[in-house]
Amino acid sequence: QVQLVESGGGLVQPGGSLRLSCAASGFTFSRFIMRWYRQAPGKERELVADISSYGGRINYAASVKGRFTISRDNAKNTVYLQMNSLKPEDTAVYYCHVGSYWGQGTQVTVSS
């Protein structure tokens, strides 16, 4: 049974940083592209970043490029999203995704 469990969200001031984690189980983690999505209130879910199975290929949404870093540890079955220079418009629920599976999401709120 595939499980994706996100953690690390919270409230942070503009300009601050957070590191999200997604612990995966129930599948061979190292074989799959992992993705982070986010959904802000009243908006569609959007792809934030993805990373290939061994990390050799990474893509970012234009809105986060240069501020966010996706990484993975295949030994720990975990994918990360380091978010720096956070802006109020980054406020959203962040979801981990693989194949057709989603985590439960973790709330990130950027506000002073």
DSSP file (Angstrom, degrees, kcal/mol; ACC not computed):
  #  RESIDUE AA STRUCTURE BP1 BP2  ACC     N-H-->O    O-->H-N    N-H-->O    O-->H-N    TCO  KAPPA ALPHA  PHI   PSI    X-CA   Y-CA   Z-CA
    1    1 A Q              0   0    0      0, 0.0     2,-0.3     0, 0.0    26,-0.1   0.000 360.0 360.0 360.0 122.5    0.0    0.0    0.0
    2    2 A V        -     0   0    0     24,-0.2     2,-0.4    22,-0.1    24,-0.2  -0.515 360.0-179.3 -73.3 131.6    1.5    3.3   -1.1
    3    3 A Q  E     -A   25   0A   0     22,-2.5    22,-1.9    -2,-0.3     2,-0.4  -0.999  12.8-174.7-132.5 136.7    1.8    5.9    1.6
    4    4 A L  E     -A   24   0A   0     -2,-0.4   100,-0.7    98,-0.3     2,-0.6  -0.990   7.2-173.0-128.5 120.4    3.2    9.4    1.3
    5    5 A V  E     -A   23   0A   0     18,-2.2    18,-2.5    -2,-0.4     2,-0.2  -0.932   6.1-160.9-123.2 110.8    3.4   11.4    4.6
    6    6 A E  E     +A   22   0A   0     -2,-0.6     2,-0.3    16,-0.2    16,-0.2  -0.560  16.5 164.2 -87.2 151.8    4.4   15.1    4.4
    7    7 A S  E     +A   21   0A   0     14,-2.1    14,-2.5    -2,-0.2    99,-0.1  -0.965  39.0  69.0-154.3 167.4    5.8   17.1    7.3
    8    8 A G        +     0   0    0     -2,-0.3    11,-0.3     1,-0.3    14,-0.0   0.362  61.4 132.1 104.0  -4.5    7.6   20.3    8.0
    9    9 A G        +     0   0    0     12,-0.1     2,-0.3     9,-0.1    -1,-0.3  -0.166  22.4 119.9 -72.1 173.6    4.9   22.9    7.2
   10   10 A G  E     -d  108   0B   0     97,-0.9    99,-2.8    96,-0.1     2,-0.5  -0.986  61.1 -47.9 162.7-167.5    4.0   25.8    9.4
   11   11 A L  E     +d  109   0B   0     -2,-0.3     2,-0.3    97,-0.2    99,-0.2  -0.855  54.2 168.1-100.4 130.6    3.8   29.5    9.8
   12   12 A V  E     -d  110   0B   0     97,-2.6    99,-2.1    -2,-0.5     3,-0.1  -0.985  33.1-113.0-141.9 149.7    6.8   31.6    8.7
   13   13 A Q    >   -     0   0    0     -2,-0.3     3,-2.3    97,-0.2    73,-0.2  -0.443  51.1 -80.7 -78.0 155.6    7.5   35.3    8.1
   14   14 A P  T 3  S+     0   0    0      0, 0.0    73,-0.2     0, 0.0    -1,-0.1  -0.301 121.4  28.2 -54.2 137.6    8.2   36.6    4.6
   15   15 A G  T 3  S+     0   0    0     71,-3.3    70,-0.6     1,-0.3    72,-0.1   0.285  99.9 118.6  90.4  -9.6   11.8   36.0    3.8
   16   16 A G    <   -     0   0    0     -3,-2.3    70,-2.3    70,-0.3     2,-0.3  -0.085  55.7-123.8 -82.2-175.8   12.0   32.9    6.0
   17   17 A S        +     0   0    0     67,-0.2     2,-0.3    68,-0.2    67,-0.2  -0.929  20.4 179.9-132.2 152.3   12.7   29.3    5.2
   18   18 A L  E     - B   0  83A   0     65,-2.2    65,-3.4    -2,-0.3     2,-0.5  -0.979  16.8-146.0-144.1 153.7   11.0   25.9    5.7
   19   19 A R  E     - B   0  82A   0    -11,-0.3     2,-0.3    -2,-0.3    63,-0.2  -0.970  15.0-159.7-123.3 116.7   12.0   22.4    4.8
   20   20 A L  E     - B   0  81A   0     61,-2.8    61,-2.2    -2,-0.5     2,-0.3  -0.691   5.6-163.4 -91.7 146.6    9.3   20.0    3.8
   21   21 A S  E     -AB   7  80A   0    -14,-2.5   -14,-2.1    -2,-0.3     2,-0.4  -0.952   8.7-163.8-126.0 149.1    9.8   16.2    4.0
   22   22 A C  E     -AB   6  79A   0     57,-2.0    57,-2.0    -2,-0.3     2,-0.5  -0.933   8.5-158.3-133.9 111.0    7.8   13.4    2.4
   23   23 A A  E     -AB   5  78A   0    -18,-2.5   -18,-2.2    -2,-0.4     2,-0.3  -0.791  16.0-161.7 -90.8 124.1    8.3    9.9    3.7
   24   24 A A  E     +A    4   0A   0     53,-3.0     2,-0.3    -2,-0.5   -20,-0.2  -0.778  16.2 162.6-110.7 149.7    7.3    7.3    1.2
   25   25 A S  E     +A    3   0A   0    -22,-1.9   -22,-2.5    -2,-0.3     3,-0.1  -0.981  47.3  54.3-155.4 162.1    6.5    3.6    1.6
   26   26 A G  S    S+     0   0    0     -2,-0.3     2,-0.3   -24,-0.2   -24,-0.2   0.501  99.7  55.5  91.9   4.0    4.8    0.8   -0.2
   27   27 A F  S    S-     0   0    0    -24,-0.1     2,-1.4   -26,-0.1    -1,-0.2  -0.965  98.9 -82.6-156.6 168.9    6.7    1.0   -3.5
   28   28 A T    >   -     0   0    0     -2,-0.3     3,-2.0     1,-0.2     4,-0.3  -0.639  44.8-167.6 -81.8  94.0   10.3    0.9   -4.8
   29   29 A F  G >  S+     0   0    0     -2,-1.4     3,-1.8     1,-0.3    -1,-0.2   0.833  77.1  61.0 -54.4 -42.7   11.1    4.6   -4.1
   30   30 A S  G 3  S+     0   0    0      1,-0.3    -1,-0.3    44,-0.2    44,-0.1   0.559  98.2  60.2 -68.8  -6.2   14.3    4.8   -6.1
   31   31 A R  G <  S+     0   0    0     -3,-2.0     2,-0.4     2,-0.1    -1,-0.3   0.524  95.4  74.8 -96.1  -6.2   12.5    3.8   -9.3
   32   32 A F  S <  S-     0   0    0     -3,-1.8     2,-0.3    -4,-0.3    19,-0.0  -0.848  75.5-120.6-121.6 144.6   10.1    6.8   -9.5
   33   33 A I        -     0   0    0     -2,-0.4     2,-0.4    19,-0.1    66,-0.4  -0.568  34.7-149.7 -66.0 136.2   10.0   10.5  -10.2
   34   34 A M  E     -E   51   0B   0     17,-2.1    17,-2.3    -2,-0.3     2,-0.3  -0.898  13.3-166.6-113.7 144.5    8.8   12.3   -7.2
   35   35 A R  E     -EF  50  97B   0     62,-2.2    62,-2.3    -2,-0.4     2,-0.5  -0.951  16.6-149.7-132.8 148.5    6.9   15.6   -7.3
   36   36 A W  E     +EF  49  96B   0     13,-2.8    12,-3.0    -2,-0.3    13,-1.6  -0.979  22.4 178.1-112.3 130.7    5.8   18.4   -5.0
   37   37 A Y  E     -EF  47  95B   0     58,-2.8    58,-2.7    -2,-0.5     2,-0.3  -0.789   9.3-158.7-118.2 165.9    2.6   20.2   -5.8
   38   38 A R  E     -EF  46  94B   0      8,-2.3     8,-3.1    -2,-0.3     2,-0.4  -0.991   5.6-161.0-144.3 155.0    0.8   23.0   -4.0
   39   39 A Q  E     - F   0  93B   0     54,-2.1    54,-2.2    -2,-0.3     6,-0.2  -0.947   7.7-161.3-139.4 116.3   -2.7   24.4   -3.9
   40   40 A A    >   -     0   0    0      4,-0.4     3,-2.2    -2,-0.4    52,-0.1  -0.578  44.8 -75.8 -89.7 157.6   -3.6   27.8   -2.6
   41   41 A P  T 3  S+     0   0    0      0, 0.0    -1,-0.1     0, 0.0     3,-0.1  -0.294 118.3   5.1 -55.2 128.1   -7.1   28.7   -1.6
   42   42 A G  T 3  S+     0   0    0      1,-0.3     2,-0.3    -3,-0.1    -2,-0.0   0.523 113.7 101.2  77.3   5.3   -9.4   29.2   -4.6
   43   43 A K  S <  S-     0   0    0     -3,-2.2    -1,-0.3     1,-0.0     2,-0.1  -0.800  75.7-100.8-120.8 162.6   -6.7   28.2   -7.0
   44   44 A E        -     0   0    0     -2,-0.3    -4,-0.4     1,-0.1     2,-0.2  -0.427  46.7 -94.2 -76.2 154.8   -5.9   25.0   -8.9
   45   45 A R        -     0   0    0     -6,-0.2     2,-0.4    -2,-0.1    -6,-0.2  -0.496  48.8-163.6 -67.1 136.2   -3.2   22.6   -7.8
   46   46 A E  E     -E   38   0B   0     -8,-3.1    -8,-2.3    -2,-0.2     2,-0.4  -0.938  22.7-110.5-128.2 148.7    0.1   23.4   -9.4
   47   47 A L  E     +E   37   0B   0     -2,-0.4   -10,-0.3   -10,-0.2     3,-0.1  -0.606  30.8 177.9 -74.7 128.9    3.4   21.5   -9.9
   48   48 A V  E     -     0   0B   0    -12,-3.0    13,-2.6     1,-0.4     2,-0.3   0.846  60.7 -25.0 -96.7 -48.6    6.2   23.1   -7.8
   49   49 A A  E     -EG  36  60B   0    -13,-1.6   -13,-2.8    11,-0.2    -1,-0.4  -0.986  51.3-160.7-163.1 153.7    9.1   20.8   -8.6
   50   50 A D  E     -EG  35  59B   0      9,-2.0     9,-2.1    -2,-0.3     2,-0.4  -0.977   4.1-159.9-140.4 159.6   10.0   17.3   -9.6
   51   51 A I  E     -EG  34  58B   0    -17,-2.3   -17,-2.1    -2,-0.3     7,-0.2  -1.000  21.4-119.8-141.6 134.1   13.1   15.1   -9.4
   52   52 A S    >   -     0   0    0      5,-2.6     3,-1.3    -2,-0.4   -20,-0.1  -0.084  44.9 -86.2 -69.9 174.3   14.0   12.0  -11.3
   53   53 A S  T 3  S+     0   0    0      1,-0.3   -21,-0.2   -22,-0.2    -1,-0.1   0.807 127.4  24.0 -58.0 -37.0   14.6    8.7   -9.7
   54   54 A Y  T 3  S-     0   0    0    -23,-0.1    -1,-0.3    19,-0.0    18,-0.1   0.228 114.7-104.8-113.7  13.3   18.3    9.3   -8.9
   55   55 A G  S <  S+     0   0    0     -3,-1.3    -2,-0.1     2,-0.2     3,-0.1   0.549  84.2 123.3  84.2   7.2   18.1   13.0   -8.8
   56   56 A G  S    S+     0   0    0      1,-0.2     2,-0.4    -5,-0.1    -1,-0.1   0.702  71.7  44.5 -77.3 -17.8   19.8   13.6  -12.2
   57   57 A R        +     0   0    0      2,-0.0    -5,-2.6     0, 0.0     2,-0.4  -0.989  67.2 173.8-131.9 125.6   17.0   15.7  -13.6
   58   58 A I  E     -G   51   0B   0     -2,-0.4     2,-0.4    -7,-0.2    -7,-0.2  -0.980   7.7-170.4-132.9 140.7   15.1   18.4  -11.7
   59   59 A N  E     -G   50   0B   0     -9,-2.1    -9,-2.0    -2,-0.4     2,-0.3  -0.980   3.2-167.7-132.5 146.4   12.5   20.8  -12.8
   60   60 A Y  E     -G   49   0B   0     -2,-0.4   -11,-0.2   -11,-0.2     2,-0.2  -0.952  28.5-109.0-129.8 149.3   11.0   23.8  -11.1
   61   61 A A    >>  -     0   0    0    -13,-2.6     3,-1.6    -2,-0.3     4,-1.2  -0.493  36.1-118.0 -65.9 147.2    8.0   26.1  -11.6
   62   62 A A  T 34 S+     0   0    0      1,-0.3     3,-0.2     2,-0.2    -1,-0.1   0.832 111.7  62.8 -58.6 -32.4    9.1   29.5  -12.7
   63   63 A S  T 34 S+     0   0    0      1,-0.2    -1,-0.3     3,-0.0   -15,-0.1   0.675 114.2  30.8 -70.0 -16.9    7.6   31.0   -9.6
   64   64 A V  T X> S+     0   0    0     -3,-1.6     3,-2.3   -16,-0.2     4,-2.2   0.481  83.9 126.6-119.2  -6.2    9.9   29.1   -7.3
   65   65 A K  T 3< S+     0   0    0     -4,-1.2     4,-0.1     1,-0.3   -16,-0.0  -0.298  80.5  17.7 -59.9 132.5   13.1   28.8   -9.3
   66   66 A G  T 34 S+     0   0    0      2,-0.5    -1,-0.3     1,-0.1     3,-0.1   0.248 125.4  58.1  90.2 -13.1   16.1   30.0   -7.4
   67   67 A R  T <4 S+     0   0    0     -3,-2.3    17,-2.0     1,-0.1     2,-0.3   0.684  98.6  54.2-116.0 -33.3   14.3   29.9   -4.1
   68   68 A F  E  <  -C   83   0A   0     -4,-2.2    -2,-0.5    15,-0.2     2,-0.4  -0.781  59.9-164.4-107.5 149.3   13.2   26.3   -3.7
   69   69 A T  E     -C   82   0A   0     13,-2.5    13,-3.1    -2,-0.3     2,-0.4  -0.982   4.3-158.5-134.3 123.4   15.4   23.2   -3.9
   70   70 A I  E     +C   81   0A   0     -2,-0.4     2,-0.3    11,-0.2    11,-0.2  -0.797  22.6 159.9 -96.7 142.2   14.0   19.6   -4.3
   71   71 A S  E     -C   80   0A   0      9,-1.6     9,-3.1    -2,-0.4     2,-0.3  -0.948  20.3-151.0-151.2 169.8   16.2   16.7   -3.3
   72   72 A R  E     -C   79   0A   0     -2,-0.3     2,-0.5     7,-0.3     7,-0.2  -0.990  11.9-153.2-146.8 153.5   15.8   13.1   -2.3
   73   73 A D  E >>> -C   78   0A   0      5,-2.9     5,-1.7    -2,-0.3     3,-1.0  -0.912   9.6-171.6-125.7 101.0   17.4   10.4   -0.2
   74   74 A N  T 345S+     0   0    0     -2,-0.5     3,-0.2     1,-0.3   -44,-0.2   0.763  85.3  60.4 -68.4 -23.6   16.7    7.0   -1.7
   75   75 A A  T 345S+     0   0    0      1,-0.2    -1,-0.3    -3,-0.1   -46,-0.0   0.789 114.4  35.9 -70.7 -26.4   18.2    5.2    1.3
   76   76 A K  T <45S-     0   0    0     -3,-1.0    -2,-0.2     2,-0.2    -1,-0.2   0.377 104.5-126.9-105.8   1.8   15.6    6.9    3.5
   77   77 A N  T  <5 +     0   0    0     -4,-0.6   -53,-3.0    -3,-0.2     2,-0.4   0.909  67.6 130.6  52.3  45.3   12.7    6.8    1.0
   78   78 A T  E   < -BC  23  73A   0     -5,-1.7    -5,-2.9   -55,-0.2     2,-0.4  -0.982  45.2-161.5-135.1 139.7   12.3   10.5    1.5
   79   79 A V  E     -BC  22  72A   0    -57,-2.0   -57,-2.0    -2,-0.4     2,-0.3  -0.941  16.9-158.7-117.4 144.9   11.9   13.5   -0.8
   80   80 A Y  E     -BC  21  71A   0     -9,-3.1    -9,-1.6    -2,-0.4     2,-0.4  -0.817  15.5-159.1-122.4 157.7   12.5   17.1    0.5
   81   81 A L  E     -BC  20  70A   0    -61,-2.2   -61,-2.8    -2,-0.3     2,-0.6  -0.877  10.6-162.2-136.8 106.0   11.6   20.6   -0.5
   82   82 A Q  E     -BC  19  69A   0    -13,-3.1   -13,-2.5    -2,-0.4     2,-0.6  -0.782  11.0-166.0 -86.7 122.1   13.8   23.3    0.9
   83   83 A M  E     +BC  18  68A   0    -65,-3.4   -65,-2.2    -2,-0.6     2,-0.3  -0.943  11.0 173.4-118.1 116.6   12.0   26.6    0.6
   84   84 A N        +     0   0    0    -17,-2.0   -67,-0.2    -2,-0.6   -68,-0.2  -0.738  59.6  24.1-115.9 165.1   14.0   29.9    1.1
   85   85 A S  S    S-     0   0    0    -70,-0.6    -1,-0.2    -2,-0.3   -68,-0.2   0.896  84.7-160.1  48.3  48.1   13.0   33.5    0.7
   86   86 A L        -     0   0    0    -70,-2.3   -71,-3.3    -3,-0.2   -70,-0.3  -0.255   8.0-159.4 -65.4 144.9    9.4   32.6    1.2
   87   87 A K    >   -     0   0    0    -73,-0.2     3,-2.2    -3,-0.1     4,-0.3  -0.828  32.5-109.0-120.0 157.5    6.7   35.1    0.0
   88   88 A P  G >  S+     0   0    0      0, 0.0     3,-1.8     0, 0.0    22,-0.3   0.843 117.9  63.3 -55.3 -32.6    3.1   35.4    1.0
   89   89 A E  G 3  S+     0   0    0      1,-0.3   -49,-0.0   -49,-0.0    -3,-0.0   0.559  88.6  69.5 -72.5  -6.0    2.1   34.0   -2.4
   90   90 A D  G <  S+     0   0    0     -3,-2.2    -1,-0.3    20,-0.1     2,-0.2   0.521  70.4 121.2 -83.0  -6.7    3.8   30.7   -1.4
   91   91 A T    <   +     0   0    0     -3,-1.8     2,-0.3    -4,-0.3    18,-0.2  -0.408  41.0 106.7 -60.9 124.4    1.0   30.2    1.1
   92   92 A A  E    S- H   0 108B   0     16,-2.0    16,-2.8    -2,-0.2     2,-0.6  -0.970  75.6 -81.4-177.5 170.8   -0.6   26.9    0.2
   93   93 A V  E     -FH  39 107B   0    -54,-2.2   -54,-2.1    -2,-0.3     2,-0.5  -0.882  47.1-145.7 -90.5 128.5   -1.1   23.3    1.1
   94   94 A Y  E     -FH  38 106B   0     12,-2.9    12,-1.9    -2,-0.6     2,-0.4  -0.837  15.4-165.3-102.9 131.9    1.9   21.4   -0.2
   95   95 A Y  E     -F   37   0B   0    -58,-2.7   -58,-2.8    -2,-0.5     2,-0.3  -0.910  15.9-140.5-121.2 142.0    1.5   17.8   -1.5
   96   96 A C  E     -F   36   0B   0     -2,-0.4     7,-2.1   -60,-0.2     2,-0.4  -0.773  28.5-170.2 -92.8 144.2    3.9   15.0   -2.3
   97   97 A H  E     +FI  35 102B   0    -62,-2.3   -62,-2.2    -2,-0.3     2,-0.3  -0.998  20.1 168.2-144.4 139.0    3.0   13.0   -5.4
   98   98 A V  E >   - I   0 101B   0      3,-2.0     3,-3.1    -2,-0.4     2,-0.3  -0.954  68.2 -38.7-147.1 132.2    4.0    9.8   -7.1
   99   99 A G  T 3  S-     0   0    0    -66,-0.4   -65,-0.0    -2,-0.3   -67,-0.0  -0.365 126.2 -24.7  57.8-116.7    2.2    8.0   -9.9
  100  100 A S  T 3  S+     0   0    0     -2,-0.3     2,-0.3    -3,-0.1    -1,-0.3   0.137 117.3 103.5-111.1  17.9   -1.4    8.3   -9.1
  101  101 A Y  E <   -I   98   0B   0     -3,-3.1    -3,-2.0   -98,-0.0     2,-0.3  -0.801  46.9-169.6-110.4 144.8   -0.9    8.8   -5.3
  102  102 A W  E     -I   97   0B   0     -2,-0.3   -98,-0.3    -5,-0.2    -5,-0.2  -0.943  17.8-129.6-126.7 147.6   -1.0   11.9   -3.1
  103  103 A G        -     0   0    0     -7,-2.1   -98,-0.2    -2,-0.3     3,-0.1  -0.253  36.9-101.6 -79.0-178.1    0.0   12.6    0.4
  104  104 A Q        -     0   0    0   -100,-0.7   -99,-0.1     1,-0.1    -9,-0.1   0.645  62.7-121.4 -82.4 -15.0   -2.4   14.3    2.8
  105  105 A G        -     0   0    0     -9,-0.1     2,-0.4     1,-0.1   -10,-0.2   0.108  12.7-122.1  92.6 154.5   -0.6   17.6    2.4
  106  106 A T  E     - H   0  94B   0    -12,-1.9   -12,-2.9   -99,-0.1     2,-0.3  -1.000  25.3-121.6-134.9 133.8    1.1   20.0    4.8
  107  107 A Q  E     - H   0  93B   0     -2,-0.4   -97,-0.9   -14,-0.2     2,-0.5  -0.567  23.0-171.1 -80.7 131.4    0.1   23.7    5.3
  108  108 A V  E     -dH  10  92B   0    -16,-2.8   -16,-2.0    -2,-0.3     2,-0.5  -0.990   4.9-176.4-119.1 122.8    2.6   26.4    4.6
  109  109 A T  E     -d   11   0B   0    -99,-2.8   -97,-2.6    -2,-0.5     2,-0.7  -0.980   8.6-167.0-123.1 123.7    1.6   29.9    5.6
  110  110 A V  E     +d   12   0B   0     -2,-0.5     2,-0.3   -22,-0.3   -97,-0.2  -0.927  34.2 131.3-112.0 110.1    3.8   32.9    4.9
  111  111 A S              0   0    0    -99,-2.1    -2,-0.1    -2,-0.7   -24,-0.0  -0.994 360.0 360.0-158.9 148.0    2.6   35.9    6.8
  112  112 A S              0   0    0     -2,-0.3   -99,-0.1   -99,-0.2    -1,-0.1   0.415 360.0 360.0 -94.7 360.0    3.9   38.7    9.1
